[in-house]
Amino acid sequence: MFDIIVPIYRIKPAWLEQCLASIQRQTVSDWKCYVVDGTPEDWPQYDEMMLVIDTYVSEERFEYVRQTGKGVSQARNQGIALGSQPYIAFLDGDDYWYDEHLIEFVRAVEAEKDMGVIYWTAADCIIELVFPKSGERHSTHRIANHIVNYDSFQPGERLNAIRLSPLMTSQVVIPRIDYESLEFGFDTKLCLGEDQDLWLRLLALRNRGIQIPAVTGNHRAHADQTTQGGSQLGGDDNDRLERLQASKDIFQSRHGYVWSGEGIVREEN
């Protein structure tokens, strides 16, 4: 029923182990997982990371492939193209799911009679804070990816709520038939907001986003995230700033509001 797409790039081996183990523990067994790896082979923890991967690819439901391009969007598109299951789930290599994650989507799909164009659950979010002067690290917790009173909103209000509260990719499932009906998948020209861009283009097909009232995963927000702001694409600070501005311009022209990474900054007149 599910193709699970796991893009990885310099993921700490212990975190990747937790990620892949959480997939293996799912109470739903009808899935195939594609791990798409863009990690440079000279990364100091590469061999240790590969030992983790080798533990799982011995099971046929896990497939490991080297990334053929750059960036998290290309990695996700590559993984999706390898699969054929009717629903596509996403899990970043530094996040993990709880055992009942996929079964919640099975129930939602059945209840909605396959009419949803995007489904999502909430997540525990652990935010790591680093104090620059001392280097000390502290963490805080919140429930993320849940829109309060979403089910009471009218369709237009629901769409605006999603624009204001971007959905976490690791908690989202989409129908393959709708994804494949789009002109393109995750936009490889975007180095931020690429997931929100895809969700909005899907909702333009059919404004039917389904929020599942369950906390089914754990998301890490940390200083070492390697895909934020297009860092995986390389280049110096000026290159990254240019890519960020170009991404904001594309997003604004396509969706009519400025993307900051936190939702709407201002509406276009």
SEFIZA-439695 format. One record per residue (C-alpha): x, y, z; residue in one letter. Coordinates in Angstrom, 1 decimal. Example, Ala and Ser with C-alpha at 12.3 -4.5 7.8 and 13.67 -1.06 7.14 Angstrom:
BEGIN
marlo px = 12.3&py = -4.5&pz = 7.8&r = A
marlo px = 13.7&py = -1.1&pz = 7.1&r = S
//
This chain:
BEGIN
marlo px = 0.0&py = 0.0&pz = 0.0&r = M
marlo px = 2.9&py = 2.4&pz = 0.8&r = F
marlo px = 6.1&py = 3.4&pz = -0.8&r = D
marlo px = 8.2&py = 5.0&pz = 1.9&r = I
marlo px = 10.8&py = 7.6&pz = 0.7&r = I
marlo px = 13.9&py = 8.2&pz = 3.0&r = V
marlo px = 16.4&py = 10.7&pz = 1.6&r = P
marlo px = 19.6&py = 10.8&pz = 3.6&r = I
marlo px = 22.6&py = 13.1&pz = 3.5&r = Y
marlo px = 25.3&py = 12.9&pz = 6.3&r = R
marlo px = 22.8&py = 11.5&pz = 8.8&r = I
marlo px = 24.2&py = 10.5&pz = 12.2&r = K
marlo px = 24.3&py = 6.7&pz = 12.2&r = P
marlo px = 22.4&py = 6.4&pz = 15.5&r = A
marlo px = 19.6&py = 8.6&pz = 14.1&r = W
marlo px = 19.4&py = 6.6&pz = 10.9&r = L
marlo px = 19.2&py = 3.4&pz = 12.9&r = E
marlo px = 16.3&py = 4.8&pz = 14.9&r = Q
marlo px = 14.6&py = 6.0&pz = 11.6&r = C
marlo px = 14.8&py = 2.6&pz = 9.8&r = L
marlo px = 14.0&py = 0.6&pz = 12.9&r = A
marlo px = 10.8&py = 2.6&pz = 13.3&r = S
marlo px = 9.8&py = 1.7&pz = 9.7&r = I
marlo px = 10.5&py = -2.0&pz = 10.4&r = Q
marlo px = 8.3&py = -1.9&pz = 13.5&r = R
marlo px = 5.2&py = -0.6&pz = 11.7&r = Q
marlo px = 2.0&py = -2.6&pz = 12.5&r = T
marlo px = 1.2&py = -2.4&pz = 8.7&r = V
marlo px = 3.4&py = -4.7&pz = 6.7&r = S
marlo px = 2.4&py = -3.7&pz = 3.1&r = D
marlo px = 5.2&py = -1.2&pz = 2.4&r = W
marlo px = 8.4&py = -0.8&pz = 0.5&r = K
marlo px = 11.1&py = 1.6&pz = 1.7&r = C
marlo px = 13.6&py = 3.4&pz = -0.7&r = Y
marlo px = 16.6&py = 4.9&pz = 1.0&r = V
marlo px = 18.1&py = 7.5&pz = -1.4&r = V
marlo px = 21.6&py = 8.4&pz = -0.3&r = D
marlo px = 23.5&py = 11.5&pz = -1.3&r = G
marlo px = 26.2&py = 11.3&pz = 1.4&r = T
marlo px = 29.8&py = 11.8&pz = 0.1&r = P
marlo px = 31.8&py = 8.7&pz = 0.6&r = E
marlo px = 34.6&py = 10.7&pz = 2.2&r = D
marlo px = 32.3&py = 11.8&pz = 5.1&r = W
marlo px = 34.0&py = 10.7&pz = 8.3&r = P
marlo px = 30.9&py = 8.6&pz = 9.5&r = Q
marlo px = 30.1&py = 7.2&pz = 6.1&r = Y
marlo px = 31.3&py = 3.6&pz = 6.9&r = D
marlo px = 29.4&py = 3.6&pz = 10.1&r = E
marlo px = 26.3&py = 4.8&pz = 8.4&r = M
marlo px = 26.6&py = 2.1&pz = 5.7&r = M
marlo px = 26.8&py = -0.6&pz = 8.5&r = L
marlo px = 23.4&py = 0.6&pz = 9.7&r = V
marlo px = 22.0&py = 0.5&pz = 6.1&r = I
marlo px = 23.4&py = -3.0&pz = 5.4&r = D
marlo px = 21.5&py = -4.3&pz = 8.5&r = T
marlo px = 18.2&py = -3.4&pz = 6.9&r = Y
marlo px = 18.7&py = -3.9&pz = 3.1&r = V
marlo px = 19.0&py = -7.6&pz = 3.7&r = S
marlo px = 15.2&py = -7.4&pz = 4.0&r = E
marlo px = 13.7&py = -7.1&pz = 0.6&r = E
marlo px = 11.3&py = -4.4&pz = 1.7&r = R
marlo px = 14.2&py = -2.1&pz = 2.1&r = F
marlo px = 16.1&py = -0.9&pz = -1.1&r = E
marlo px = 19.2&py = 1.3&pz = -1.0&r = Y
marlo px = 20.2&py = 3.5&pz = -3.9&r = V
marlo px = 22.8&py = 6.2&pz = -4.5&r = R
marlo px = 21.4&py = 9.5&pz = -5.3&r = Q
marlo px = 21.9&py = 10.4&pz = -9.0&r = T
marlo px = 21.6&py = 14.2&pz = -8.5&r = G
marlo px = 21.8&py = 16.8&pz = -5.7&r = K
marlo px = 19.3&py = 18.1&pz = -3.2&r = G
marlo px = 16.5&py = 16.7&pz = -1.1&r = V
marlo px = 13.9&py = 17.3&pz = -3.8&r = S
marlo px = 15.8&py = 15.3&pz = -6.4&r = Q
marlo px = 16.3&py = 12.5&pz = -3.9&r = A
marlo px = 12.6&py = 12.3&pz = -3.1&r = R
marlo px = 11.6&py = 12.3&pz = -6.8&r = N
marlo px = 14.2&py = 9.6&pz = -7.5&r = Q
marlo px = 12.8&py = 7.4&pz = -4.7&r = G
marlo px = 9.2&py = 8.0&pz = -5.8&r = I
marlo px = 10.0&py = 7.0&pz = -9.4&r = A
marlo px = 11.3&py = 3.6&pz = -8.2&r = L
marlo px = 8.1&py = 2.7&pz = -6.5&r = G
marlo px = 4.6&py = 1.7&pz = -7.6&r = S
marlo px = 2.5&py = 1.5&pz = -4.5&r = Q
marlo px = -0.7&py = 3.7&pz = -4.5&r = P
marlo px = 0.3&py = 5.8&pz = -1.5&r = Y
marlo px = 3.6&py = 7.6&pz = -0.9&r = I
marlo px = 4.9&py = 8.2&pz = 2.6&r = A
marlo px = 7.9&py = 10.3&pz = 3.6&r = F
marlo px = 10.4&py = 10.0&pz = 6.4&r = L
marlo px = 13.6&py = 12.1&pz = 6.7&r = D
marlo px = 16.6&py = 10.2&pz = 8.0&r = G
marlo px = 16.8&py = 12.1&pz = 11.2&r = D
marlo px = 13.1&py = 11.6&pz = 12.2&r = D
marlo px = 11.3&py = 8.5&pz = 13.2&r = Y
marlo px = 7.8&py = 7.1&pz = 13.5&r = W
marlo px = 5.9&py = 5.4&pz = 16.3&r = Y
marlo px = 4.6&py = 1.9&pz = 15.6&r = D
marlo px = 1.0&py = 2.9&pz = 14.8&r = E
marlo px = 2.0&py = 5.6&pz = 12.2&r = H
marlo px = 1.0&py = 3.9&pz = 9.0&r = L
marlo px = -2.1&py = 2.2&pz = 10.4&r = I
marlo px = -3.5&py = 5.7&pz = 11.1&r = E
marlo px = -3.3&py = 6.5&pz = 7.4&r = F
marlo px = -4.9&py = 3.2&pz = 6.4&r = V
marlo px = -7.9&py = 4.1&pz = 8.6&r = R
marlo px = -8.1&py = 7.6&pz = 7.3&r = A
marlo px = -7.9&py = 6.5&pz = 3.6&r = V
marlo px = -10.7&py = 4.0&pz = 4.2&r = E
marlo px = -12.8&py = 6.6&pz = 6.1&r = A
marlo px = -12.4&py = 9.2&pz = 3.3&r = E
marlo px = -13.0&py = 6.6&pz = 0.5&r = K
marlo px = -9.7&py = 7.6&pz = -1.2&r = D
marlo px = -10.9&py = 11.2&pz = -1.6&r = M
marlo px = -8.1&py = 12.9&pz = 0.3&r = G
marlo px = -5.2&py = 14.5&pz = -1.8&r = V
marlo px = -2.9&py = 14.9&pz = 1.3&r = I
marlo px = -3.0&py = 13.3&pz = 4.7&r = Y
marlo px = -1.0&py = 14.1&pz = 7.8&r = W
marlo px = -0.5&py = 13.4&pz = 11.5&r = T
marlo px = 1.1&py = 15.4&pz = 14.3&r = A
marlo px = 4.6&py = 14.8&pz = 15.7&r = A
marlo px = 6.5&py = 15.3&pz = 18.9&r = D
marlo px = 9.1&py = 17.9&pz = 18.0&r = C
marlo px = 12.4&py = 18.1&pz = 19.9&r = I
marlo px = 14.0&py = 21.4&pz = 19.3&r = I
marlo px = 17.7&py = 21.6&pz = 20.0&r = E
marlo px = 19.0&py = 25.0&pz = 21.1&r = L
marlo px = 22.7&py = 26.0&pz = 21.0&r = V
marlo px = 24.0&py = 28.9&pz = 23.0&r = F
marlo px = 26.7&py = 30.5&pz = 20.9&r = P
marlo px = 28.9&py = 31.8&pz = 23.7&r = K
marlo px = 29.0&py = 28.7&pz = 25.9&r = S
marlo px = 28.3&py = 26.1&pz = 23.2&r = G
marlo px = 25.8&py = 24.5&pz = 25.6&r = E
marlo px = 22.9&py = 22.6&pz = 24.1&r = R
marlo px = 19.5&py = 22.4&pz = 25.5&r = H
marlo px = 16.3&py = 20.9&pz = 24.1&r = S
marlo px = 12.6&py = 21.7&pz = 24.3&r = T
marlo px = 9.5&py = 19.8&pz = 23.3&r = H
marlo px = 6.3&py = 20.7&pz = 21.5&r = R
marlo px = 3.5&py = 19.0&pz = 19.5&r = I
marlo px = 4.0&py = 20.0&pz = 15.9&r = A
marlo px = 2.1&py = 19.6&pz = 12.6&r = N
marlo px = -1.4&py = 19.9&pz = 14.2&r = H
marlo px = -3.8&py = 22.7&pz = 13.1&r = I
marlo px = -6.1&py = 23.5&pz = 16.0&r = V
marlo px = -9.8&py = 23.4&pz = 15.0&r = N
marlo px = -8.9&py = 22.4&pz = 11.5&r = Y
marlo px = -12.0&py = 20.1&pz = 11.1&r = D
marlo px = -14.4&py = 23.0&pz = 11.9&r = S
marlo px = -13.0&py = 25.2&pz = 9.1&r = F
marlo px = -14.6&py = 25.8&pz = 5.7&r = Q
marlo px = -12.6&py = 24.5&pz = 2.7&r = P
marlo px = -11.1&py = 27.9&pz = 2.0&r = G
marlo px = -10.2&py = 28.4&pz = 5.6&r = E
marlo px = -8.5&py = 25.0&pz = 5.7&r = R
marlo px = -6.3&py = 25.9&pz = 2.7&r = L
marlo px = -5.3&py = 29.2&pz = 4.4&r = N
marlo px = -4.5&py = 27.3&pz = 7.6&r = A
marlo px = -2.1&py = 25.0&pz = 5.7&r = I
marlo px = -0.5&py = 28.1&pz = 4.1&r = R
marlo px = 0.0&py = 29.5&pz = 7.6&r = L
marlo px = 1.1&py = 26.2&pz = 9.2&r = S
marlo px = 3.4&py = 24.3&pz = 6.8&r = P
marlo px = 3.2&py = 20.6&pz = 7.0&r = L
marlo px = 6.2&py = 18.4&pz = 8.1&r = M
marlo px = 7.1&py = 16.1&pz = 5.3&r = T
marlo px = 7.8&py = 13.1&pz = 7.6&r = S
marlo px = 4.2&py = 13.2&pz = 8.7&r = Q
marlo px = 2.6&py = 13.3&pz = 5.3&r = V
marlo px = 1.1&py = 10.7&pz = 3.0&r = V
marlo px = -0.1&py = 11.4&pz = -0.6&r = I
marlo px = -1.8&py = 9.4&pz = -3.3&r = P
marlo px = 0.5&py = 8.4&pz = -6.1&r = R
marlo px = -2.2&py = 9.0&pz = -8.7&r = I
marlo px = -2.4&py = 12.6&pz = -7.7&r = D
marlo px = 1.4&py = 13.1&pz = -7.5&r = Y
marlo px = 1.8&py = 11.6&pz = -11.0&r = E
marlo px = -0.9&py = 13.9&pz = -12.4&r = S
marlo px = 1.2&py = 17.0&pz = -11.6&r = L
marlo px = 3.5&py = 18.4&pz = -14.2&r = E
marlo px = 6.5&py = 17.7&pz = -11.9&r = F
marlo px = 7.1&py = 16.5&pz = -8.4&r = G
marlo px = 9.3&py = 18.2&pz = -5.8&r = F
marlo px = 10.7&py = 21.3&pz = -7.5&r = D
marlo px = 14.5&py = 20.8&pz = -7.7&r = T
marlo px = 14.9&py = 24.6&pz = -8.3&r = K
marlo px = 13.7&py = 25.3&pz = -4.8&r = L
marlo px = 16.0&py = 25.0&pz = -1.8&r = C
marlo px = 13.4&py = 25.9&pz = 0.7&r = L
marlo px = 9.6&py = 25.4&pz = 0.8&r = G
marlo px = 9.9&py = 22.6&pz = -1.8&r = E
marlo px = 7.6&py = 20.4&pz = 0.3&r = D
marlo px = 5.0&py = 23.2&pz = 1.0&r = Q
marlo px = 5.1&py = 24.0&pz = -2.8&r = D
marlo px = 4.1&py = 20.4&pz = -3.6&r = L
marlo px = 1.3&py = 20.2&pz = -1.0&r = W
marlo px = -0.2&py = 23.4&pz = -2.4&r = L
marlo px = 0.0&py = 22.2&pz = -5.9&r = R
marlo px = -1.7&py = 18.9&pz = -4.9&r = L
marlo px = -4.5&py = 20.9&pz = -3.0&r = L
marlo px = -5.1&py = 22.9&pz = -6.2&r = A
marlo px = -6.1&py = 19.6&pz = -7.8&r = L
marlo px = -8.7&py = 18.9&pz = -5.1&r = R
marlo px = -9.0&py = 20.9&pz = -1.9&r = N
marlo px = -9.2&py = 17.8&pz = 0.3&r = R
marlo px = -6.5&py = 17.8&pz = 3.0&r = G
marlo px = -7.1&py = 15.3&pz = 5.8&r = I
marlo px = -5.7&py = 16.0&pz = 9.3&r = Q
marlo px = -5.5&py = 12.8&pz = 11.4&r = I
marlo px = -5.8&py = 13.6&pz = 15.1&r = P
marlo px = -2.9&py = 11.5&pz = 16.3&r = A
marlo px = 0.7&py = 12.0&pz = 17.3&r = V
marlo px = 2.6&py = 9.3&pz = 15.3&r = T
marlo px = 6.2&py = 10.4&pz = 15.0&r = G
marlo px = 9.2&py = 12.3&pz = 16.3&r = N
marlo px = 10.8&py = 15.2&pz = 14.5&r = H
marlo px = 14.2&py = 16.6&pz = 15.3&r = R
marlo px = 14.8&py = 20.3&pz = 14.8&r = A
marlo px = 18.6&py = 20.7&pz = 15.2&r = H
marlo px = 21.6&py = 22.8&pz = 14.2&r = A
marlo px = 23.1&py = 20.0&pz = 12.1&r = D
marlo px = 20.3&py = 19.6&pz = 9.6&r = Q
marlo px = 22.0&py = 19.2&pz = 6.3&r = T
marlo px = 19.2&py = 19.9&pz = 3.8&r = T
marlo px = 18.0&py = 23.3&pz = 5.2&r = Q
marlo px = 18.6&py = 26.2&pz = 2.9&r = G
marlo px = 20.1&py = 24.0&pz = 0.2&r = G
marlo px = 23.3&py = 23.3&pz = 2.0&r = S
marlo px = 23.5&py = 19.9&pz = 0.3&r = Q
marlo px = 23.8&py = 21.7&pz = -3.0&r = L
marlo px = 27.2&py = 23.1&pz = -2.0&r = G
marlo px = 28.7&py = 26.5&pz = -2.8&r = G
marlo px = 29.7&py = 29.4&pz = -0.6&r = D
marlo px = 27.5&py = 31.7&pz = 1.5&r = D
marlo px = 26.8&py = 34.0&pz = -1.5&r = N
marlo px = 25.7&py = 31.0&pz = -3.7&r = D
marlo px = 23.4&py = 29.8&pz = -0.9&r = R
marlo px = 21.9&py = 33.3&pz = -0.4&r = L
marlo px = 21.3&py = 33.6&pz = -4.2&r = E
marlo px = 19.5&py = 30.2&pz = -4.2&r = R
marlo px = 17.4&py = 31.1&pz = -1.2&r = L
marlo px = 16.3&py = 34.4&pz = -2.9&r = Q
marlo px = 15.6&py = 32.6&pz = -6.2&r = A
marlo px = 13.5&py = 30.0&pz = -4.3&r = S
marlo px = 11.5&py = 32.7&pz = -2.6&r = K
marlo px = 10.8&py = 34.4&pz = -5.9&r = D
marlo px = 9.6&py = 31.2&pz = -7.5&r = I
marlo px = 7.4&py = 30.4&pz = -4.6&r = F
marlo px = 5.9&py = 33.9&pz = -4.5&r = Q
marlo px = 5.1&py = 33.9&pz = -8.2&r = S
marlo px = 3.5&py = 30.5&pz = -8.0&r = R
marlo px = 1.5&py = 30.8&pz = -4.8&r = H
marlo px = 1.0&py = 34.5&pz = -4.3&r = G
marlo px = 2.7&py = 34.9&pz = -0.9&r = Y
marlo px = 6.3&py = 35.2&pz = 0.4&r = V
marlo px = 7.8&py = 32.1&pz = 1.9&r = W
marlo px = 9.9&py = 32.5&pz = 5.0&r = S
marlo px = 10.1&py = 28.9&pz = 6.2&r = G
marlo px = 7.4&py = 29.6&pz = 8.8&r = E
marlo px = 4.5&py = 30.2&pz = 6.5&r = G
marlo px = 3.0&py = 33.4&pz = 5.1&r = I
marlo px = 5.1&py = 36.6&pz = 5.5&r = V
marlo px = 2.8&py = 38.8&pz = 3.4&r = R
marlo px = 0.2&py = 38.4&pz = 0.8&r = E
marlo px = 0.6&py = 39.6&pz = -2.7&r = E
marlo px = -1.7&py = 42.4&pz = -3.6&r = N
//
